[in-house]
Structure formats: C-alpha cells, structure tokens
Amino acid sequence: MLKKPYLLLLASALLFSAPAFAQPAIASPVNGASYIRSGLPGSSIAQGSIFVIFGQRLGPNQIVEVDRFPLPTANGLAGTSVQVTVAGTTVDAIMLSTFSTQVAAVLPSNTPIGTGTVTVAYNGQRSAPAPITVTRSSVGLFALNKAGSGPAILQNYISQTEAPLNNATTSARPGQVVILWGTGLGPVTGNEAAGPLPGNITGSDLRVFVGGREAAVQYRGRSGCCVGVDQINFVVPSGIEGCSVPVYVQANGVVSNFVSMSIAASGTTCSDPNGYSTADLLTASANGAWRPGVLGVQRVQGEATGVPAYRSDSLIGSFSRIPYSRLFTSTEVPMAGQCSVIQYPTAAPPPIEGLDAGEITVTGPVGNRTLGKPSKGVYLLAFMPSPVPVPNVISDGTLITAGNYTFNVTGGADVGPVTASINFPASFSWTNHASITSVTRSQPLNITWSGGTSGALVNIRGTSSAAAGPDGDIGVSFSCWEDATKGSFTVPASLLSALPASYTESGIPAGTLTVSEMHFGNPFTATGIDQGVLEFFDSYSKGTVAYR
C-alpha cells in the first residue's frame, strides 16, 4: 500500500481549480507543482516529473487516486490512461489520479527529449493530441495554495522525527536546514512504477535562491516518500529575515516558479520591516483576522506608443478586515533587495470585507476635498482629465502637488474618528526611462532614479505577455524593491529570463515597465482597526516595452 506522504504534495497536483475544455480536446500538460502555462519559460515537462492535464470527460466524476504499488501505466486508473509520443517513441505515463476534468501522472524518465504529443484515453475513447515539450530538468515548487505561488510546502528540519511545516509562526532560522518540495529535477534509473527511487540527482546545474541570496544545497533528488516528487535540502542563508521571503531554484539556467518562506532568528513568529511585526501577527492569529487602515496620496504618470503622456492622481483611504489565513497568499513582500515573479492571469481573490469609517475629508495643496465611497471601506477622489463628468473624479485640471495633506476621518459604524497628516515630496523621478524601449531578457536591466525619500522604497515592476487569452493576456510579471535613497537597482538576468518574449499587436509590444516610489509613513491609530498607515505613492509607467 502507498503511504500518505503525498499529503499536500499530491493534493497540489490534484486539486487545482481547472478551466473547462471542450471534449475531446485537452490542454497541454503543466508541471504538477508550478502550473506554469504552456509556452511560458519553465513550462516544459521534465523526464520523471509529475504533470497535470486539464480537460473534460477525462475520468470519473469522483476523483480516484492511486493507493498501491505498482502504479498503473498502460492498463490505466479507473479507466483513464495517458500516452506521450516524442521522436516516434510512445510511452505510457504512470498514473497518479484521475477525475472528469483533470488527470495527474508521472512522465517516465525514459521518455525521449524533444517536442511531441500527449493524449488521454477514458473508457476506450481517446482525446485528440495536445503538444508537449519534454526536457531533462524543469523544476516546479509546490505551494500551499496548490497553484504554484505564495507560501511554499517547505519543512524546517530539526531531526529525523521532527520537521514542522514552515509558516509565519514556525519560521526557519538562518543557518538551519530546510526541505523544499518540488518536481522536475530530472530522470532517474529504475522502475518508477514499482515505488520511489530516492537518490541525489546529478548532471544538472541546480542553484537555490532565498531572498536573492544563493543557498548551500545539501541534497537534491527524489524523495523516498513518493514517485516523481523531489526534495531539495538547503541551508537558510544568513542576513535575511521576513514572513514572505522569495524562494526559487534555477536548474540548467531555467528558473522555477517563485514561492515564499518565513525566516526569523528566533525560529518562531516572523516579522517584516515594511509589513507585519511579530506583535501584529500574534494579534491577527488570536483574533482570526487583521484590520488595517490606509490613508494615502498617489501620483501616477505614464506613456505608451500612440498615446499622449498621461497623469492620474488620487487621494485614497481603505479600511478592511482580512482573514488571518489570507495574510500570506502573496510571494511578494516590500523589502529592499527582494524580487519575485508570478504568471498571469491569476484567479481573482475572494472579496475582502470593508469597514465603515464614515466620511473622509482632506485638506492640502488641492484645497478642501471630500473623498467618494465607491464601496464599503473604500474611499477615493481622483484628479484626471475627463471629457464628461465622472463620479469621484476632479477633471478641472487640479493635480496633486508637493505639500502636507491632512486626512480627517469622521468615524463610522466600524472605525472610530482620526486625524492624520502626511507630507508628499513629489520629488521622485525615474531618470533613465527615455532610454529604455526594449529589454533583453538575457542581460541585467539597470534602473536609475533621483529624488528618493529617506525611509521609502522603490518598486520596479515589469510585465511581458506571450499571447492573448480568453481571460486576458497570458504572461509573466516581475517585481523588485530597493531603498529609495540608493538611486539605482539592477534587475538580474536570471529573473528576466522567467519572462516570455512580448507578442506584438499592430506593431505594439505587449510589455510594460513601471518604477514607483512608495513610502509607508507614520502610523495612526483609531478604534476598530489594528494598524493605521499613512503612505504616498509616486509612479511612472511605460506601457509599450518589448521584452526580447
């Protein structure tokens, strides 16, 4: 009988919410941990790795999982079988699970490398073929959200019998060995269907990065628990702590999906310098939720091919209640020197509960203004050109300028009254934006700016779309953070290599690059919230940048 070590790992490859595809067509397979879409960098399926196929009528209406060795191949599982053909050779995939809309299997290690096709058969009816690209190694990292992003399925190694799951209250310590779970390190020798084949996998250049720092790898190979599942044991680098520290691996130059981990010197509850403190997390854990309040000033400028330079400023307020379980759903954290990558489009998150704070008025260089309330807990007044009247928009030419802005919150059913002020310097400038019209993904990208404010961070964000899709463009975005007073940051080529080449439409590339200054200013307090933050945001965006 199989043990239950697949736990979250196999669940990550089985329970992802799948789109529906018309019968008999199937989608191209995706890595069972990263879910990187076909055609994007890192989307090839490695020999010996777990992959998932989405479609319709692929199996029974209730999920069936393997429960004993040998694992089924040609004879199928509950009537479902998968075949892969590359270079004239057809192999039967090793089945792990089957369901009406998704199938999970292991690609045999002896599958030839190259482009080919995959088919799924159920109850004697076979689908039309879908393309597949087989490679030696292409690593995906398992995540708790079962979609390849956010907190990793990663364990803090203490002893052979104790290795708790890494999370915000059970952080890893710098210098501690941790176990990262994934699939796609490469092929193994032996009968994979008969059971796990543990052992170090050599022959590939594997590097692990934690918070931008390379970690020392102690083991990288198949797990002794599960067929197709890899484990990477590494030492947590020193000098980096946080609740959502980015983690990724690079195998033979191919970058995996980005996940995150918690690191704290204490080995207990983590904290972020520009996010949640240890006390914040203990409060949120005890209450089951976190209640933040934000008041801010925003200036947004930009340009794009065929579009006049634009400007859109705003005064904003936000009061909400966020369930504790959703505090760490992102891989990104605003911390100097950190970068992350994520593919898009992604599933829309569940709505957040807004908190009523009454009315908000602002006094400053724009005069005395009352913010609109588009929805409960959301407050907005925009300043931008408009040929017709628009609710909550001032279109008379008034724009945000430097100076002091005082917010007066009257208080409402959920949040008490408060008055707080923030100074907006309006001094930030992206100095080399004019010289960047394209980005070579194999080379580092240097960004320079002036007028950075002490205590602020600069965010560099880029997107590149590989194709248009039914739910929006399909692509990858990156985000990097740096101390605003540094004046420059170089985005590493390894990060840019995770982005696809930009497709073009009517000669216009589907890529963007934005550089912004963000300042999380003095806190404010009010009844009904756990934390109040005054912030300003100053941004410049280029809407048509070609990633090549």
C-alpha positions in Angstrom: 0.0 0.0 0.0 1.1 3.6 -0.6 1.9 5.6 2.5 0.2 9.0 2.7 3.4 11.1 2.2 1.9 12.7 -0.9 -0.2 14.8 1.5 -0.1 18.4 0.4 2.2 17.5 -2.4 -0.1 15.3 -4.4 -3.0 17.5 -3.4 -1.2 20.3 -5.0 -1.2 18.4 -8.3 -4.8 17.2 -8.0 -7.0 19.9 -6.5 -6.2 23.0 -8.5 -9.3 24.6 -9.9 -9.3 23.8 -13.6 -10.7 25.5 -16.5 -13.1 23.5 -18.8 -12.0 22.4 -22.2 -14.4 21.1 -24.9 -14.3 17.3 -25.5 -12.3 15.7 -26.9 -9.6 18.3 -26.8 -7.2 18.6 -23.9 -4.9 21.3 -22.9 -1.1 20.9 -23.0 0.2 19.4 -19.7 1.6 21.6 -17.0 4.1 20.9 -14.2 2.2 19.4 -11.3 3.7 21.9 -8.8 4.3 25.2 -10.7 1.3 25.2 -13.1 3.3 27.4 -15.4 1.3 27.7 -18.6 2.4 26.1 -21.8 4.6 28.4 -23.9 6.0 30.3 -21.0 9.6 29.9 -19.8 9.8 26.9 -17.5 6.7 25.2 -18.9 8.5 22.2 -20.4 7.8 18.8 -18.7 10.9 17.2 -17.2 11.7 13.5 -17.5 10.4 11.8 -14.3 8.3 14.7 -13.2 4.6 14.9 -12.2 2.4 16.7 -14.7 -1.3 17.6 -14.8 -3.6 17.7 -17.8 -6.9 19.6 -17.7 -9.9 18.9 -19.9 -13.3 17.3 -20.0 -14.5 13.8 -19.6 -11.1 12.6 -18.7 -12.2 10.3 -15.9 -14.9 9.5 -13.4 -17.0 12.2 -11.7 -15.3 11.5 -8.4 -11.6 11.7 -8.0 -9.7 8.4 -7.9 -6.1 8.3 -6.6 -3.6 5.5 -6.6 -3.3 3.6 -3.4 -0.8 0.8 -4.0 2.3 -0.2 -5.9 2.9 -0.9 -8.7 1.4 2.2 -10.0 -0.8 1.8 -13.1 0.5 2.6 -16.6 -0.9 1.1 -19.8 -3.8 -0.5 -18.0 -4.9 2.8 -16.7 -6.5 4.0 -13.5 -10.3 3.8 -13.2 -10.4 3.7 -17.0 -8.0 6.5 -17.6 -4.6 6.2 -19.3 -2.1 8.8 -20.7 0.3 8.3 -23.6 3.2 10.6 -24.7 4.8 10.3 -28.1 8.2 12.0 -28.8 10.5 11.3 -31.7 8.5 8.3 -32.8 8.6 6.7 -29.3 5.4 6.3 -27.4 5.4 5.8 -23.6 2.6 5.1 -21.1 2.6 7.7 -18.3 2.5 6.5 -14.7 -1.0 7.3 -13.3 -1.4 9.1 -10.0 -5.1 10.3 -10.2 -8.0 10.8 -12.5 -11.1 13.0 -12.4 -13.5 14.2 -15.0 -11.7 17.5 -15.6 -8.1 16.7 -14.7 -5.5 13.9 -14.7 -2.2 13.7 -12.8 0.6 11.4 -13.9 4.4 10.9 -13.9 6.3 11.2 -17.2 8.6 8.2 -17.3 12.3 9.0 -17.1 13.0 7.1 -20.4 10.7 9.5 -22.4 12.8 11.0 -25.2 13.7 14.7 -25.0 12.0 17.0 -27.6 8.6 18.1 -28.8 5.8 15.6 -29.2 2.2 15.0 -28.3 0.1 13.7 -25.4 -3.3 12.0 -25.4 -5.7 10.9 -22.7 -8.0 7.9 -23.1 -11.0 7.2 -20.9 -13.2 4.1 -21.2 -11.8 3.4 -24.6 -12.2 6.8 -26.1 -9.0 8.8 -26.8 -8.7 12.5 -26.9 -7.1 14.5 -29.8 -3.4 15.1 -29.2 -2.1 18.1 -27.4 1.5 19.4 -27.7 4.2 18.6 -25.1 7.8 19.6 -24.8 10.0 17.2 -22.8 13.2 18.3 -21.3 15.8 16.9 -18.9 15.0 19.2 -16.0 12.4 21.9 -15.4 11.6 22.3 -11.7 8.3 23.3 -10.2 8.0 24.1 -6.5 4.9 23.0 -4.5 2.9 25.8 -2.8 0.2 25.7 -0.2 -2.3 27.4 -2.5 -2.0 24.4 -4.9 -1.3 26.9 -7.7 2.4 27.4 -7.6 2.6 30.8 -5.7 2.7 32.1 -2.2 4.0 30.1 0.8 5.9 27.0 -0.2 5.4 23.5 1.0 8.7 23.6 2.9 9.7 22.0 6.2 12.1 23.2 8.9 14.5 20.3 9.6 15.0 19.7 13.3 15.6 16.0 13.5 14.7 12.8 11.6 11.4 12.7 13.5 10.7 16.5 13.7 10.3 18.7 10.6 7.4 21.1 11.1 5.8 22.9 8.1 7.3 26.4 7.7 4.8 29.2 8.3 4.6 32.6 9.9 4.6 31.2 13.5 7.1 28.4 12.8 9.8 30.2 10.9 13.2 28.8 9.8 16.3 30.2 11.4 19.3 31.5 9.4 21.7 28.6 9.2 19.0 26.0 9.6 18.5 23.2 7.1 15.1 23.2 5.4 13.4 20.8 3.0 11.8 22.3 -0.1 9.5 20.1 -2.1 9.1 20.1 -5.9 9.1 18.0 -9.1 11.2 18.1 -12.3 14.8 17.8 -11.1 15.4 15.2 -13.8 15.3 11.5 -14.7 16.2 8.5 -12.5 17.2 4.9 -13.3 14.9 2.0 -12.4 11.3 1.0 -12.4 9.4 4.2 -11.3 6.0 2.5 -11.2 7.3 0.0 -8.6 8.0 2.6 -6.0 10.1 5.6 -5.0 13.7 5.7 -6.3 15.5 8.1 -3.8 18.9 9.4 -4.5 20.9 12.5 -5.4 20.2 13.6 -9.0 23.4 14.8 -10.7 24.0 16.1 -14.2 22.2 19.4 -13.8 23.4 22.8 -12.5 21.0 23.4 -9.6 21.0 26.7 -7.6 18.7 27.8 -4.9 18.0 31.4 -4.1 16.4 32.7 -0.9 15.7 36.4 -0.7 18.1 37.0 -3.6 21.0 35.1 -1.9 22.2 31.8 -3.0 21.8 28.9 -0.5 24.1 26.0 0.0 22.4 22.8 -1.3 22.9 19.6 0.7 20.7 17.3 -1.2 18.7 17.5 -4.4 17.0 14.4 -5.6 14.0 12.1 -5.5 12.2 11.8 -2.2 12.0 8.4 -0.5 8.3 9.0 0.0 6.8 9.4 -3.4 7.2 8.7 -7.1 8.0 11.8 -9.1 8.4 14.0 -6.0 11.8 15.8 -5.4 13.2 17.2 -2.3 15.9 19.9 -2.1 17.6 20.3 1.3 19.4 23.6 1.7 20.8 25.8 4.4 18.9 29.1 5.0 21.3 32.0 4.2 22.2 34.5 6.9 21.3 38.2 6.7 17.7 37.8 5.5 14.5 37.5 7.6 10.9 38.1 6.9 7.5 36.4 6.6 7.3 36.1 2.8 10.9 35.7 1.7 11.0 34.8 -2.0 12.4 31.3 -2.9 13.2 29.9 -6.3 15.5 27.4 -8.0 17.4 27.6 -11.2 18.2 24.3 -13.0 20.4 24.4 -16.1 19.5 28.0 -16.5 15.7 27.5 -16.3 14.0 29.4 -13.5 11.3 27.7 -11.4 8.1 29.3 -10.1 8.6 31.7 -7.1 7.3 30.6 -3.7 8.0 32.1 -0.3 9.1 31.1 3.2 9.2 32.6 6.7 12.6 33.2 8.3 13.3 34.6 11.9 16.3 34.4 14.1 14.0 33.1 16.9 12.7 30.3 14.8 9.2 31.3 15.9 6.9 34.1 14.7 8.4 36.2 11.8 8.1 39.9 11.1 8.6 42.1 8.0 10.3 45.6 8.2 7.6 47.1 5.9 4.8 44.7 6.7 3.6 42.7 9.7 5.5 42.8 13.0 5.7 39.8 15.3 3.1 41.5 17.6 0.9 42.2 14.6 0.8 38.5 13.6 0.2 37.4 17.2 -2.8 39.8 17.3 -4.1 38.6 14.0 -3.7 35.0 14.9 -5.6 35.5 18.2 -8.4 37.4 16.5 -8.5 35.3 13.4 -8.2 38.4 11.2 -6.2 41.6 10.7 -7.9 45.0 10.4 -5.7 47.5 8.5 -6.4 51.2 7.7 -4.6 53.1 4.9 -4.7 56.8 4.0 -2.6 57.9 1.1 -1.6 60.3 -1.7 -0.9 59.0 -5.1 0.7 60.5 -8.3 0.7 58.3 -11.4 2.3 59.3 -14.7 3.0 57.3 -17.8 3.5 57.0 -21.6 2.7 54.5 -24.3 3.1 54.2 -28.0 0.4 56.1 -29.8 -1.0 57.5 -26.5 -0.3 61.0 -25.2 1.6 61.2 -21.9 -1.0 60.8 -19.1 -1.4 61.7 -15.5 -3.8 60.3 -12.9 -3.6 61.4 -9.2 -5.7 60.4 -6.3 -6.4 60.7 -2.6 -7.3 57.3 -1.1 -8.5 55.6 2.0 -9.0 51.9 2.8 -10.3 50.1 5.9 -10.8 46.4 5.8 -10.8 43.1 7.7 -8.5 40.4 6.3 -8.8 36.8 7.5 -5.6 35.6 9.1 -5.4 32.7 6.6 -5.1 35.2 3.7 -2.3 37.4 5.1 0.5 35.4 3.3 -1.1 34.5 0.0 1.5 36.5 -2.0 5.1 35.8 -2.8 5.9 39.5 -2.9 7.0 41.5 0.1 8.1 45.2 0.1 11.7 44.6 1.3 14.8 46.2 -0.1 16.8 43.9 -2.4 13.9 41.4 -2.9 12.5 40.3 -6.2 9.6 38.0 -7.2 7.9 36.6 -10.3 4.4 35.4 -11.0 2.5 34.4 -14.1 -0.9 35.9 -15.1 -3.8 35.9 -15.3 -4.5 34.5 -11.9 -7.7 33.7 -10.2 -9.4 36.7 -8.6 -9.1 36.6 -4.8 -12.2 36.5 -2.7 -13.5 39.9 -1.8 -12.2 41.5 1.4 -14.7 42.8 4.0 -14.7 46.6 4.1 -15.1 48.6 7.3 -17.2 51.7 7.5 -15.1 54.7 8.7 -17.7 57.4 8.0 -16.7 60.3 5.8 -13.1 61.4 4.9 -12.1 64.9 4.0 -8.6 66.0 3.0 -7.0 69.5 3.4 -3.9 70.3 1.4 -2.5 71.9 -1.8 -5.6 70.7 -3.7 -7.9 72.5 -1.3 -10.5 71.0 0.9 -11.8 67.8 -0.6 -14.3 65.1 0.3 -13.4 61.5 -0.8 -16.1 59.4 -2.5 -17.1 56.0 -1.3 -17.2 53.5 -4.3 -17.8 50.6 -1.9 -17.8 50.0 1.9 -14.4 50.6 3.3 -13.0 52.1 0.1 -12.5 55.9 -0.3 -11.3 57.7 -3.4 -11.0 61.0 -5.1 -9.2 61.1 -8.4 -7.7 64.1 -10.3 -7.5 63.4 -14.0 -8.8 64.8 -17.4 -12.2 63.6 -18.4 -14.4 64.9 -21.3 -17.6 64.1 -19.3 -18.4 64.2 -15.5 -17.3 61.0 -13.7 -18.2 60.2 -10.1 -15.3 60.8 -7.6 -13.2 62.4 -10.3 -12.0 66.1 -10.4 -11.3 67.0 -14.0 -10.8 70.7 -13.8 -7.0 70.5 -14.2 -6.2 70.2 -10.5 -3.4 67.8 -9.8 -1.5 66.5 -6.7 1.5 68.7 -5.9 4.1 68.7 -3.1 3.0 69.6 0.4 1.2 68.4 3.5 -2.1 66.6 3.3 -4.3 66.2 6.4 -6.9 63.5 6.4 -9.9 63.9 8.7 -11.9 60.6 9.3 -15.2 61.2 11.0 -15.7 57.6 12.1 -18.4 55.3 11.2 -20.1 52.0 12.3 -16.8 50.1 12.3 -13.9 52.5 12.6 -13.5 55.5 15.0 -12.5 59.1 14.1 -8.9 60.1 13.5 -7.0 63.0 12.0 -3.6 62.3 10.5 -1.2 64.1 8.1 1.5 63.1 5.6 4.0 65.1 3.6 4.1 64.3 -0.2 7.5 65.5 -1.6 6.7 64.9 -5.3 10.4 64.8 -5.9 10.8 61.3 -7.3 11.9 60.9 -10.9 12.8 57.8 -13.0 15.8 59.2 -14.7 16.6 56.7 -17.5 13.1 55.9 -18.6 13.6 57.6 -22.0 16.4 55.3 -22.9 14.5 52.0 -22.3 12.3 51.0 -25.1 13.1 47.3 -25.0 14.5 44.8 -22.5 16.9 42.0 -23.4 15.9 39.2 -21.1 19.4 37.6 -21.1 21.0 40.7 -19.8 20.7 42.6 -16.5 18.4 45.7 -16.5 19.7 48.8 -14.8 17.2 51.3 -13.5 18.1 54.8 -12.1 16.2 57.4 -10.3 16.6 60.7 -8.3 14.7 62.4 -5.5 14.2 59.3 -3.4 12.9 59.9 0.1 14.6 58.5 3.2 12.6 55.6 4.5 10.8 55.0 1.2 11.2 52.0 -1.2 11.3 52.0 -4.9 9.4 49.3 -6.7 10.4 48.2 -10.2 7.7 46.2 -11.9 7.6 44.7 -15.4 5.2 42.6 -17.4 5.5 40.7 -20.7 2.7 38.8 -22.4 3.3 35.8 -24.6 -0.1 35.7 -26.1 -3.7 37.0 -25.8 -6.1 34.6 -24.0 -9.8 34.4 -23.4 -9.4 35.8 -19.9 -6.8 38.4 -20.7 -3.2 38.3 -21.8 -1.0 35.3 -20.7 2.3 36.3 -19.4 4.7 36.8 -16.5 5.4 39.8 -14.3 8.3 40.6 -12.0 8.7 42.9 -9.1 11.8 44.2 -7.3 12.2 46.5 -4.3 15.1 48.8 -3.3 15.9 51.5 -0.8 14.8 54.8 -2.4 17.9 56.6 -1.4 20.2 54.2 -3.3 19.3 55.8 -6.7 19.7 52.6 -8.8 18.9 48.9 -9.0 19.9 46.2 -11.4 17.3 43.6 -12.2 19.2 40.3 -12.6 19.1 38.5 -15.9 18.1 35.2 -14.2 14.9 37.0 -13.1 14.2 38.5 -16.6 14.7 35.0 -18.1 11.5 33.9 -16.5 9.5 36.4 -18.7 8.4 35.4 -22.2 9.2 37.4 -25.3 6.5 40.0 -25.8 4.0 39.4 -28.5 3.1 42.3 -30.7 -0.3 43.6 -32.0 -0.3 46.1 -34.8 3.4 46.5 -34.2 2.9 47.4 -30.5 4.7 45.1 -28.0 2.7 43.7 -25.0 5.1 44.6 -22.3 5.3 47.2 -19.6 7.8 48.7 -17.2 6.9 50.8 -14.1 9.1 52.4 -11.5 7.4 53.7 -8.3 8.4 55.2 -5.0 6.3 54.1 -2.0 6.6 55.5 1.5 4.9 53.8 4.4 4.8 56.8 6.7 3.9 57.5 10.3 1.3 55.2 11.7 -2.1 56.4 13.0 -4.5 54.8 15.5 -8.2 54.5 15.6 -10.7 52.3 17.3 -11.8 49.4 15.2 -8.5 48.8 13.4 -5.3 47.0 14.4 -3.0 49.3 12.4 -3.2 52.5 10.5 -0.6 53.6 7.9 -0.1 56.9 6.0 1.5 56.3 2.7 2.4 58.1 -0.6 2.9 56.5 -4.0 4.7 58.2 -6.9 4.9 56.3 -10.1 5.9 56.5 -13.8 5.0 53.8 -16.3 6.0 52.8 -19.8 3.1 51.0 -21.4 4.8 49.5 -24.5 8.1 47.9 -23.8 9.3 45.0 -25.8 10.9 42.1 -23.9 13.2 40.2 -26.3 
